[in-house]
Amino acid sequence: GTISDSGQISIDTANVNPLTFFQQLLPLVFTPEFISTKLMELMQMFSGALQHGFDLNAIMAQATAIEGHDTVERLGQITAPTMVLHGDSDRLILPANGDLLAARIPGARLVKVSNGSHGFNFEQRDVFNNTVLDFLGGAA
């Protein structure tokens, strides 16, 4: 692919091997320890995605939408109880983004998961589930 001077990314998805894409993405989403112990499960999950229509164009469209979506100035309008839950070791979406969200949303509660990757909801299921359930129980 290419990156223009303005930062626009262009990838010919027809020439991307899905398995290579997955291998490149894994270290950004999960910790090395999780990958080494759960690689077979991750491969099974990815194989399932391939069987059910994995579409790199859809992933690229999602990335483009994320890049063009900026509602930071509207975060102050949120009135619902809000918890910002973020891994403190996220390599895909840096933890500073969670800090920004929590700072801009009135009354937001920031929870950073210790040793939490982008996929901490898989890696630390109990921590994720208990944190969300505790928040929902207190928000009612």
C-alpha positions, 0 to 999 in steps of 0.5 A: 500500500501507500500513504499520501502526503496528507496521510491517506492510506491506500491498500490494494486488498486483493494482494493482502493475504488474510493470514499475514494480515492476522499475524501482523495484527496479533501483537497490536491486539494481544500481549505476547504472553497471551499469544504464546499460550492461546495461539491455537484458540486465536487461529481457530477464531480467525479461521472461523472469521475466514469461513464466515466471510472475513472481508479486509475491505470492511476492516479498511472501511472501518479504519477509514471511518475511525480516522475521519470520526472526531466528536471530541468537542461533543463529549461534554454533552454526554449525560449518561453515567459513563465508564471509560474502560481501557487497557493500560498497555494497549498498543492499538489505541493508546491509553491516552485516548481513554484519558481524553475521553474520561476527561471530556465526559462529565463525571466519567469514571476511568478504569485502566486495566493493569497489563491490559492490551487492546484485547483485554476483554479476551485476555482478562475476561473475569476482570472485564466482566466484573468491572462492567457488571459492577459499573452497571450495577452501580449505574442503575 
